[in-house]
């Protein structure tokens, strides 16, 4: 069996992955808060875990892997958006406005993540469907002396969990000294965090032993993961921005609610995303969503290729140059594998790279070698391990009938111009091809052509009209 090694954030070492039960490998990824479109950075952990799931499917079998990714649909930002809609004239109750917004946003999220070639998880729980489990976990933490009720709130007592801070490598006192924390008069310690908070009539809420209220963010993932994967499972992860406080707090409350269970064995965190060498930020004008790129005509497969070209534990820099290069590579590969039956299994070099801490950059380098050798069957099978060259995903890379007809007509016009020694027209067609993103290579058997990165169908149509082709 393939030996998988993963870098465990909690131990800060690359470890051999040994599942608790090889017949039931379980992993949890913190999903989105569904109040708006997913930005490009939100897509990175999804892509990382998608490759991980594909690898686990290959090694242990599809039916032996359970993948959970949640939707946070209880959140102040969602409430604020619903209240904004009501202030703008919407007459529906607040709960209905919240449901409309979250349903809409989840549909957007699915469409965008699907466009990037990601598999759907086995379970996609919504926080609102697990309120009872959150209340029960909070009640258990109070009973075990790890939480306390105060002024309608319930807070976790961080001093009651000696291992608090192990994931992020900081002591509680260091955290207090180095971070801004919410100071409230009902807190016993500045680092104590909310498990339950009160809701007034203008906010969604549920009845609980501590009054009408709603859960804190951190308890949501602990309750959902326990309900769907059990109190002890294999892998938990997300972006490095979630390491503290979200994942640190999850560990504390989960381990205290289920003493001895251990929670997650392996913690995976991907690094952040940059755009053209700078942090993505609305203030810098370089903030965009996945949908923004898709609407600009950047294929989802190209987005996926660019993001997987950098190891997940390194900052990833999105650039236009990388996108154009990825588009050109994928067009060539799609042309190479067209009509080819994939090999029975991926190339060993690709599996070895992915098994080495999800080295997607190394796996892509192995794909380049397969393409250079002309191993189309091996390339087709191996690329699918990274979610590339999937059936139906490369329609963007293949010329349609109308495009092929225009190119062939223009090639015939160029041949006629050369025969008539009308070199000016032949050169104009040549230059027009280059401007439209059509690569033409003259061979002894006749001209061969392919669509290059940045292919412009409108420019090709204008060229055909100008040349009467």
C-alpha positions as CSV (number, residue, x, y, z in Angstrom):
1,X,0.0,0.0,0.0
2,X,1.1,3.6,-0.8
3,X,2.7,5.3,2.3
4,X,1.2,8.8,2.7
5,X,3.1,11.4,4.6
6,X,1.4,14.6,5.8
7,X,2.8,17.6,7.7
8,X,0.8,17.7,11.0
9,X,0.5,21.3,12.2
10,X,0.1,20.1,15.8
11,X,3.4,18.2,15.9
12,X,5.2,20.4,13.3
13,X,6.6,17.3,11.6
14,X,5.9,15.3,8.5
15,X,4.4,12.1,9.7
16,X,3.3,8.8,8.1
17,X,-0.4,8.9,7.9
18,X,-2.0,5.9,9.7
19,X,-5.8,6.0,9.7
20,X,-7.7,5.0,12.8
21,X,-9.7,2.6,10.7
22,X,-8.4,2.0,7.1
23,X,-12.0,1.0,6.2
24,X,-13.4,4.3,7.4
25,X,-11.0,7.2,6.8
26,X,-12.6,10.4,8.1
27,X,-11.7,14.0,7.4
28,X,-13.3,17.4,8.1
29,X,-12.7,20.7,6.4
30,X,-14.0,24.0,7.8
31,X,-16.3,25.4,5.1
32,X,-17.5,28.8,4.2
33,X,-19.7,31.3,6.1
34,X,-22.4,31.7,3.5
35,X,-23.1,35.4,3.2
36,X,-21.4,36.3,-0.1
37,X,-19.4,34.9,-3.0
38,X,-16.3,32.8,-2.3
39,X,-13.1,34.7,-3.1
40,X,-10.1,33.1,-4.6
41,X,-8.4,32.5,-1.2
42,X,-11.5,30.6,0.0
43,X,-11.0,28.1,-2.9
44,X,-7.5,27.1,-1.9
45,X,-8.3,24.8,1.1
46,X,-11.1,23.2,-1.0
47,X,-8.6,22.4,-3.7
48,X,-6.1,21.0,-1.3
49,X,-8.6,18.8,0.4
50,X,-10.0,17.7,-2.9
51,X,-6.6,16.4,-4.0
52,X,-6.2,14.7,-0.6
53,X,-9.6,13.0,-1.0
54,X,-8.7,11.8,-4.5
55,X,-5.4,10.4,-3.1
56,X,-7.3,8.7,-0.2
57,X,-9.8,7.2,-2.6
58,X,-6.9,5.8,-4.7
59,X,-5.2,4.3,-1.7
60,X,-8.1,3.1,0.5
61,X,-11.1,3.0,-1.9
62,X,-13.9,5.5,-2.5
63,X,-16.3,3.9,-0.1
64,X,-13.7,3.9,2.7
65,X,-13.4,7.7,2.9
66,X,-15.9,10.1,4.6
67,X,-15.3,13.7,3.8
68,X,-17.3,16.5,5.7
69,X,-17.3,20.2,4.9
70,X,-19.7,22.4,6.7
71,X,-21.7,25.5,5.9
72,X,-21.7,28.2,8.6
73,X,-25.2,29.7,8.3
74,X,-25.4,31.3,11.8
75,X,-23.2,34.4,11.7
76,X,-23.4,38.1,12.4
77,X,-22.5,38.9,8.8
78,X,-25.4,36.9,7.6
79,X,-27.7,38.6,10.1
80,X,-26.4,42.0,8.9
81,X,-27.2,41.2,5.3
82,X,-30.7,40.0,6.2
83,X,-31.3,43.2,8.2
84,X,-30.0,45.3,5.3
85,X,-32.5,43.6,3.0
86,X,-35.3,44.2,5.4
87,X,-34.3,47.9,5.8
88,X,-34.4,48.1,2.0
89,X,-38.0,47.1,1.9
90,X,-38.2,43.3,2.1
91,X,-41.3,42.3,4.0
92,X,-40.4,38.7,4.9
93,X,-39.5,37.7,8.5
94,X,-35.9,37.9,9.3
95,X,-35.5,34.1,9.5
96,X,-36.9,33.8,5.9
97,X,-34.5,36.5,4.7
98,X,-31.6,34.7,6.3
99,X,-32.7,31.4,4.7
100,X,-33.1,33.0,1.3
101,X,-29.6,34.5,1.5
102,X,-27.9,31.3,2.7
103,X,-29.7,29.2,0.1
104,X,-28.6,31.6,-2.6
105,X,-25.0,31.7,-1.4
106,X,-24.7,27.9,-1.0
107,X,-25.9,27.5,-4.6
108,X,-23.3,30.0,-5.7
109,X,-20.6,28.2,-3.7
110,X,-21.5,24.8,-5.3
111,X,-21.5,26.3,-8.8
112,X,-18.1,27.9,-8.3
113,X,-16.4,25.0,-6.6
114,X,-17.9,22.6,-9.2
115,X,-16.4,24.8,-11.9
116,X,-13.0,24.2,-10.4
117,X,-13.4,20.5,-10.7
118,X,-13.9,19.7,-7.0
119,X,-15.7,16.6,-5.7
120,X,-18.7,17.2,-3.5
121,X,-18.1,16.1,0.1
122,X,-20.0,13.1,1.5
123,X,-21.7,15.5,4.0
124,X,-22.2,19.2,3.9
125,X,-23.9,20.0,7.2
126,X,-25.5,23.4,7.9
127,X,-24.9,24.8,11.4
128,X,-28.6,25.5,11.8
129,X,-29.4,21.8,11.6
130,X,-27.1,21.0,14.5
131,X,-28.2,23.5,17.1
132,X,-29.4,20.7,19.5
133,X,-26.0,19.1,19.4
134,X,-24.3,22.4,20.1
135,X,-26.6,23.0,23.1
136,X,-25.9,19.5,24.4
137,X,-22.1,19.9,24.0
138,X,-22.2,23.2,25.8
139,X,-24.2,21.6,28.6
140,X,-21.6,18.9,28.9
141,X,-18.8,21.4,29.1
142,X,-20.5,23.2,31.9
143,X,-21.1,19.9,33.7
144,X,-17.4,19.0,33.4
145,X,-16.3,22.3,34.8
146,X,-14.9,23.7,31.5
147,X,-17.5,26.3,30.8
148,X,-19.7,28.8,32.8
149,X,-22.9,30.8,32.2
150,X,-22.8,34.5,32.7
151,X,-25.4,37.1,31.7
152,X,-27.1,35.0,29.1
153,X,-23.7,33.9,27.7
154,X,-21.8,30.6,28.1
155,X,-18.1,30.9,27.9
156,X,-15.3,28.3,27.7
157,X,-12.8,28.5,30.5
158,X,-9.4,28.3,28.7
159,X,-7.5,27.9,31.9
160,X,-9.3,24.6,32.5
161,X,-7.6,23.1,29.5
162,X,-3.8,22.9,30.1
163,X,-3.0,22.1,26.5
164,X,-4.7,25.3,25.2
165,X,-2.2,26.9,22.7
166,X,-0.4,23.7,21.7
167,X,-1.7,23.9,18.1
168,X,-0.5,27.5,17.5
169,X,2.5,27.1,19.8
170,X,1.7,29.9,22.2
171,X,0.8,30.0,25.9
172,X,-2.4,31.7,27.1
173,X,-0.4,34.5,28.7
174,X,1.5,35.1,25.4
175,X,-1.8,35.2,23.5
176,X,-3.2,37.8,25.9
177,X,-0.1,40.0,25.6
178,X,0.2,39.7,21.8
179,X,-3.4,39.8,20.6
180,X,-6.5,41.9,20.8
181,X,-9.2,40.0,22.6
182,X,-12.7,40.9,23.4
183,X,-12.9,42.1,27.0
184,X,-16.3,41.7,28.7
185,X,-17.2,42.2,32.3
186,X,-18.7,38.7,32.5
187,X,-15.5,37.0,31.4
188,X,-13.4,35.3,34.0
189,X,-10.3,35.5,31.7
190,X,-9.8,37.7,28.6
191,X,-9.1,34.6,26.5
192,X,-12.3,32.8,27.4
193,X,-14.5,32.4,24.3
194,X,-18.2,32.3,23.7
195,X,-20.0,29.0,23.3
196,X,-23.5,30.6,23.4
197,X,-24.7,34.2,23.3
198,X,-28.1,35.8,23.7
199,X,-30.3,37.0,20.8
200,X,-32.7,39.9,20.9
201,X,-35.9,40.1,18.8
202,X,-34.0,41.4,15.8
203,X,-31.7,38.4,15.6
204,X,-32.3,34.7,15.0
205,X,-32.3,32.6,18.1
206,X,-33.1,29.2,19.6
207,X,-34.4,28.3,23.1
208,X,-31.7,27.0,25.4
209,X,-31.1,26.4,29.2
210,X,-29.5,29.9,29.2
211,X,-32.3,31.7,27.4
212,X,-33.0,32.5,23.8
213,X,-29.8,32.7,21.9
214,X,-27.4,31.4,19.2
215,X,-24.2,29.4,19.2
216,X,-20.7,30.9,19.0
217,X,-18.7,30.1,15.8
218,X,-16.3,27.6,17.3
219,X,-18.8,25.2,18.9
220,X,-20.5,24.8,15.5
221,X,-17.6,22.8,13.9
222,X,-17.0,20.7,17.1
223,X,-20.6,19.6,17.3
224,X,-21.0,18.9,13.5
225,X,-17.7,16.9,13.3
226,X,-18.6,14.8,16.3
227,X,-22.1,14.1,15.0
228,X,-20.9,13.0,11.5
229,X,-17.4,11.6,12.2
230,X,-17.4,10.8,15.8
231,X,-15.3,12.4,18.6
232,X,-12.1,10.9,17.2
233,X,-11.3,11.1,13.5
234,X,-8.3,11.3,11.2
235,X,-7.8,14.7,9.6
236,X,-9.0,18.2,10.2
237,X,-7.9,21.3,8.3
238,X,-8.4,24.7,6.7
239,X,-6.5,27.9,5.9
240,X,-3.7,28.9,8.2
241,X,-5.8,31.9,9.3
242,X,-8.1,29.4,11.1
243,X,-5.3,27.9,13.2
244,X,-6.0,30.5,15.9
245,X,-8.4,31.0,17.4
246,X,-10.9,28.8,15.5
247,X,-9.0,25.5,15.5
248,X,-7.4,26.1,18.8
249,X,-10.8,26.6,20.3
250,X,-12.2,23.6,18.6
251,X,-9.5,21.4,20.1
252,X,-10.1,22.7,23.6
253,X,-13.9,22.3,23.6
254,X,-13.9,19.0,21.8
255,X,-11.2,17.4,24.0
256,X,-13.0,18.6,27.1
257,X,-16.4,17.5,26.0
258,X,-15.1,14.0,25.0
259,X,-12.1,13.4,27.3
260,X,-9.8,10.7,26.0
261,X,-11.2,10.7,22.5
262,X,-8.4,12.8,21.0
263,X,-10.4,14.8,18.4
264,X,-8.4,15.0,15.1
265,X,-5.1,13.1,14.7
266,X,-3.7,15.2,11.9
267,X,-4.1,19.0,11.3
268,X,-3.5,20.3,7.8
269,X,-3.2,24.1,7.1
270,X,-2.7,25.8,3.8
271,X,-0.9,29.1,3.5
272,X,-2.5,32.3,2.3
273,X,-3.0,33.6,-1.3
274,X,-1.5,36.7,-2.9
275,X,-2.2,38.5,-6.2
276,X,0.7,39.7,-8.3
277,X,2.9,39.5,-5.2
278,X,0.7,41.4,-2.9
279,X,-1.8,40.4,-0.2
280,X,-5.3,40.2,-1.7
281,X,-7.3,43.1,-0.3
282,X,-10.2,45.3,-1.3
283,X,-8.2,48.3,-0.3
284,X,-5.5,47.4,-2.8
285,X,-8.1,46.8,-5.6
286,X,-6.8,43.3,-6.2
287,X,-9.7,41.4,-4.5
288,X,-11.8,39.2,-6.6
289,X,-14.0,36.1,-6.3
290,X,-13.9,32.8,-8.1
291,X,-16.9,33.9,-10.1
292,X,-15.2,37.1,-11.2
293,X,-12.5,35.0,-12.9
294,X,-15.0,32.6,-14.4
295,X,-17.0,35.5,-15.8
296,X,-13.9,37.0,-17.3
297,X,-13.5,33.8,-19.3
298,X,-10.8,32.2,-17.2
299,X,-11.6,28.4,-17.2
300,X,-12.1,26.7,-13.9
301,X,-9.5,24.2,-14.9
302,X,-6.9,27.0,-15.4
303,X,-7.7,28.4,-12.0
304,X,-7.2,24.9,-10.5
305,X,-3.9,24.3,-12.4
306,X,-2.4,27.6,-11.2
307,X,-3.4,27.1,-7.6
308,X,-2.1,23.5,-7.5
309,X,1.2,24.6,-9.0
310,X,2.3,25.8,-5.6
311,X,2.7,23.5,-2.6
312,X,-0.1,24.0,-0.1
313,X,2.2,25.0,2.7
314,X,3.7,27.9,0.7
315,X,2.1,31.2,0.0
316,X,0.4,31.0,-3.4
317,X,0.8,34.0,-5.8
318,X,-1.9,34.3,-8.5
319,X,-0.7,36.2,-11.6
320,X,-2.0,36.8,-15.0
321,X,1.2,35.3,-16.5
322,X,0.7,32.1,-14.6
323,X,-2.9,31.9,-15.8
324,X,-1.9,32.3,-19.5
325,X,0.9,29.7,-19.1
326,X,-1.6,27.3,-17.5
327,X,-4.1,27.8,-20.3
328,X,-1.4,27.1,-22.9
329,X,-0.3,23.9,-21.1
330,X,-3.8,22.6,-20.7
331,X,-4.7,23.2,-24.3
332,X,-1.7,21.1,-25.4
333,X,-2.6,18.4,-22.9
334,X,-6.2,18.3,-23.9
335,X,-5.1,18.0,-27.5
336,X,-2.7,15.2,-26.6
337,X,-5.3,13.1,-24.7
338,X,-8.3,13.7,-27.1
339,X,-9.9,10.4,-27.9
340,X,-7.4,8.4,-25.8
341,X,-8.5,5.9,-23.3
342,X,-6.7,6.6,-19.9
343,X,-4.2,4.1,-18.6
344,X,-5.5,1.7,-16.0
345,X,-3.7,3.6,-13.2
346,X,-1.9,6.8,-12.6
347,X,1.9,7.0,-13.1
348,X,3.9,6.0,-10.0
349,X,5.7,9.3,-10.0
350,X,2.5,11.3,-9.7
351,X,1.3,9.1,-6.8
352,X,4.7,9.4,-5.1
353,X,4.6,13.2,-5.3
354,X,1.1,13.4,-3.9
355,X,1.9,10.9,-1.2
356,X,4.7,13.1,-0.1
357,X,2.7,15.8,1.8
358,X,0.5,16.5,-1.2
359,X,3.3,17.8,-3.4
360,X,1.1,19.0,-6.2
361,X,3.9,21.0,-7.8
362,X,5.9,17.8,-8.1
363,X,3.0,15.9,-9.5
364,X,2.5,18.5,-12.2
365,X,6.2,18.3,-13.1
366,X,5.6,14.5,-13.5
367,X,2.6,15.3,-15.8
368,X,4.9,17.5,-17.9
369,X,7.3,14.5,-18.3
370,X,4.5,12.2,-19.4
371,X,3.4,14.8,-22.0
372,X,7.0,15.2,-23.2
373,X,7.2,11.4,-23.7
374,X,3.9,11.4,-25.6
375,X,2.4,9.1,-23.0
376,X,-1.2,10.3,-23.6
377,X,-2.8,7.4,-21.7
378,X,-0.6,7.9,-18.7
379,X,-1.1,11.6,-18.8
380,X,-4.9,11.2,-18.9
381,X,-5.0,8.9,-15.9
382,X,-2.5,10.8,-13.9
383,X,-3.9,14.2,-14.4
384,X,-7.3,13.0,-13.0
385,X,-5.6,12.4,-9.7
386,X,-5.2,16.2,-9.5
387,X,-8.7,16.9,-10.9
388,X,-7.3,17.9,-14.3
389,X,-8.3,16.7,-17.8
390,X,-11.5,15.4,-16.4
391,X,-14.2,14.2,-18.8
392,X,-16.2,17.2,-20.0
393,X,-14.0,19.7,-18.1
394,X,-11.9,20.7,-21.1
395,X,-14.6,21.8,-23.6
396,X,-13.1,25.3,-23.3
397,X,-9.8,23.9,-24.7
398,X,-11.2,22.2,-27.8
399,X,-12.2,24.1,-30.9
400,X,-15.9,23.9,-31.7
401,X,-17.2,23.3,-35.2
402,X,-17.6,27.0,-36.0
403,X,-14.0,27.8,-34.9
404,X,-12.6,24.9,-36.9
405,X,-14.5,25.9,-40.0
406,X,-13.2,29.5,-39.7
407,X,-9.6,28.4,-39.2
408,X,-9.7,25.9,-42.1
409,X,-11.2,28.6,-44.4
410,X,-8.5,31.1,-43.4
411,X,-5.8,28.5,-44.0
412,X,-7.3,27.8,-47.5
413,X,-7.3,31.6,-48.1
414,X,-3.7,31.8,-47.0
415,X,-2.7,29.0,-49.4
416,X,-4.5,30.7,-52.3
417,X,-2.7,34.0,-51.4
418,X,0.7,32.2,-51.4
419,X,-0.1,30.5,-54.8
420,X,-1.1,33.9,-56.2
421,X,2.1,35.4,-54.7
422,X,-0.1,37.8,-52.7
423,X,2.3,37.7,-49.8
424,X,0.8,40.8,-48.2
425,X,-2.5,38.9,-47.7
426,X,-0.8,35.8,-46.6
427,X,1.1,37.7,-44.0
428,X,-2.1,39.5,-42.9
429,X,-3.7,36.1,-42.2
430,X,-0.6,34.9,-40.4
431,X,-0.6,38.0,-38.2
432,X,-4.3,37.7,-37.7
433,X,-4.0,34.2,-36.5
434,X,-1.3,35.2,-33.9
435,X,-3.5,38.1,-32.7
436,X,-6.5,35.8,-32.3
437,X,-4.5,33.2,-30.4
438,X,-4.3,30.5,-33.1
439,X,-1.0,28.7,-33.4
440,X,-0.2,27.5,-36.9
441,X,2.7,25.2,-37.8
442,X,3.5,24.4,-41.4
443,X,4.6,20.8,-41.8
444,X,5.4,18.5,-44.8
445,X,1.9,17.0,-44.4
446,X,0.2,20.4,-44.3
447,X,-0.5,23.1,-41.7
448,X,-1.3,22.0,-38.2
449,X,-3.1,24.4,-35.8
450,X,-4.1,24.7,-32.2
451,X,-5.8,27.3,-29.9
452,X,-3.3,29.1,-27.7
453,X,-3.7,30.8,-24.4
454,X,-5.8,33.9,-24.7
455,X,-7.7,32.6,-27.8
456,X,-10.1,35.3,-29.0
457,X,-13.1,33.9,-31.0
458,X,-14.3,37.4,-31.8
459,X,-10.9,38.4,-33.3
460,X,-10.9,35.2,-35.4
461,X,-14.4,36.0,-36.7
462,X,-13.3,39.6,-37.6
463,X,-10.2,38.2,-39.4
464,X,-12.4,35.8,-41.4
465,X,-14.8,38.6,-42.3
466,X,-12.0,40.9,-43.4
467,X,-10.5,38.1,-45.6
468,X,-13.8,37.0,-47.0
469,X,-13.2,33.5,-45.6
